[in-house]
Amino acid sequence: MPEFLFLVRSYNEAERIGSTIDSIFSAGYSRVLVVDDGSTDATESLLSGRNDIFYLRHPFNRGGGAALETGFEFVRRNAQSFGITHVVTFDADGQMDIADMENFLSCMRERPQVDVWLGSRSLGSASHMPILRRIVLWGGRLFTWGFSGVRLSDAHNGYRVLSVKAIRSIRLTMDGMEYASELIDELVRNQLSYAETPVNIRYDEYSLSKGQKNLNALRIVSRMIYKRFFDS
């Protein structure tokens, strides 16, 4: 049976980080790592004293990719000691549904050889997703296909299950949200197997206000192009 560590990136999510962690524990999972990416709200005071989670903190905000790589490095160093076989990347803002782990588990039982399972909003449902967000996600699929040669129904979904084997091969060097495109490139570069599974993402006023702005997609594209062709 797989042993999961939930890797929760958090930046100023004091309002929801507690309920997010509680939902993971309530579902029967026992290992949670929070990477606090330099929060300036009450996140540190809420979590730093808890002995039921692993808590790491950046001294200042670096970005989603840097926070994920910090978590991955923790896993590379400690997976064997703690018996961890897989890592679940899980958002702190309450958008993700812990019940969707049943979808991941079902797919993993059917195809245990897959290294990385990627959640897809297109295969599941995304409650109240704004139309502009749908357009941006469609553009992201086209960009990923043209740039990385990978056809996915949802190229930048943060809900993933990665084997420790995959994490030992992947290195994220881009600190911001362009890491999601870099991660897909890393799957290709390291010849890791991947597949998609449906997930349900909940959109509400809070998560939309905290989430990525649509214009950031242009910055991600420009940074990926620069890294590919100009950053030697």
Backbone hydrogen bonds, N-H to C=O, Kabsch-Sander energy under -0.5 kcal/mol:
donor,donor_aa,acceptor,acceptor_aa,energy
4,F,2,P,-0.5
5,L,86,H,-1.9
6,F,31,R,-2.4
7,L,5,L,-0.6
7,L,88,V,-3.3
8,V,6,F,-0.7
8,V,33,L,-3.2
9,R,7,L,-0.6
9,R,90,F,-0.6
10,S,35,V,-2.5
16,R,13,E,-1.3
17,I,13,E,-2.9
20,T,16,R,-2.3
21,I,17,I,-2.3
22,D,18,G,-2.4
23,S,19,S,-2.0
24,I,20,T,-1.4
25,F,21,I,-2.2
26,S,22,D,-2.8
27,A,23,S,-1.1
28,G,25,F,-1.8
29,Y,24,I,-1.7
32,V,30,S,-0.5
33,L,6,F,-3.4
34,V,54,F,-2.9
35,V,8,V,-2.3
35,V,33,L,-0.5
36,D,34,V,-0.7
36,D,56,L,-3.3
37,D,10,S,-3.0
37,D,35,V,-0.8
38,G,36,D,-1.8
46,L,42,A,-2.0
47,L,43,T,-2.0
48,S,44,E,-2.8
50,R,47,L,-1.8
54,F,32,V,-3.0
56,L,34,V,-2.7
58,H,36,D,-3.1
65,G,175,D,-1.7
66,A,175,D,-1.8
67,A,63,G,-2.2
68,L,64,G,-2.2
69,E,65,G,-2.4
70,T,66,A,-2.2
71,G,67,A,-1.9
72,F,68,L,-2.6
73,E,69,E,-2.5
74,F,70,T,-1.7
75,V,71,G,-1.9
76,R,72,F,-2.7
77,R,73,E,-1.9
78,N,74,F,-1.9
79,A,75,V,-2.6
82,F,78,N,-2.2
83,G,79,A,-0.8
83,G,80,Q,-0.6
84,I,79,A,-2.2
85,T,3,E,-2.4
86,H,3,E,-2.2
87,V,162,L,-3.0
88,V,5,L,-2.7
89,T,87,V,-0.5
89,T,160,R,-1.8
90,F,7,L,-2.3
90,F,88,V,-0.6
92,A,9,R,-0.7
97,D,200,N,-0.6
98,I,96,M,-0.6
100,D,97,D,-2.0
101,M,98,I,-1.9
102,E,99,A,-1.7
103,N,100,D,-0.8
104,F,100,D,-1.6
105,L,101,M,-2.9
106,S,102,E,-2.3
107,C,103,N,-2.3
108,M,104,F,-2.6
109,R,105,L,-2.1
110,E,106,S,-1.7
111,R,107,C,-2.4
114,V,111,R,-1.7
115,D,193,S,-0.6
116,V,193,S,-1.7
117,W,161,V,-3.1
118,L,116,V,-0.5
118,L,195,A,-3.1
119,G,159,Y,-2.6
120,S,197,T,-2.1
124,G,120,S,-1.0
125,S,199,V,-0.7
127,S,201,I,-1.3
129,M,126,A,-1.6
134,R,130,P,-1.8
135,I,131,I,-2.0
136,V,132,L,-2.3
137,L,133,R,-2.4
138,W,134,R,-2.1
139,G,135,I,-2.4
140,G,136,V,-2.2
141,R,137,L,-1.9
142,L,138,W,-1.8
143,F,139,G,-2.6
144,T,140,G,-2.5
145,W,141,R,-2.2
146,G,142,L,-2.6
147,F,143,F,-3.2
148,S,144,T,-2.2
149,G,144,T,-0.7
149,G,145,W,-0.9
150,V,144,T,-1.3
152,L,150,V,-0.8
157,N,154,D,-0.8
160,R,89,T,-1.0
160,R,158,G,-0.8
161,V,117,W,-2.5
162,L,87,V,-2.9
163,S,115,D,-2.4
164,V,85,T,-2.4
167,I,163,S,-2.0
168,R,164,V,-2.2
169,S,165,K,-0.7
169,S,166,A,-1.1
170,I,166,A,-1.9
173,T,171,R,-0.6
175,D,173,T,-0.6
179,Y,176,G,-1.6
180,A,177,M,-1.5
181,S,178,E,-0.8
182,E,178,E,-1.9
183,L,179,Y,-3.1
184,I,180,A,-1.3
185,D,181,S,-2.0
186,E,182,E,-2.2
187,L,183,L,-1.8
188,V,184,I,-1.8
189,R,185,D,-3.0
190,N,186,E,-2.2
191,Q,188,V,-1.3
192,L,187,L,-2.6
195,A,116,V,-1.7
197,T,118,L,-2.0
199,V,120,S,-2.0
201,I,125,S,-1.8
201,I,199,V,-0.6
202,R,95,Q,-2.6
202,R,200,N,-0.5
203,Y,127,S,-1.3
203,Y,201,I,-0.6
204,D,202,R,-0.5
208,L,204,D,-2.5
209,S,205,E,-1.7
210,K,206,Y,-1.6
211,G,207,S,-1.7
216,N,213,K,-1.5
217,A,214,N,-1.7
218,L,215,L,-1.2
219,R,215,L,-0.9
220,I,216,N,-2.4
221,V,217,A,-2.3
222,S,218,L,-2.3
223,R,219,R,-2.5
224,M,220,I,-2.4
225,I,221,V,-2.3
226,Y,222,S,-2.2
227,K,223,R,-2.5
228,R,224,M,-2.3
229,F,225,I,-2.4
230,F,226,Y,-2.7
231,D,226,Y,-1.5
232,S,230,F,-1.1
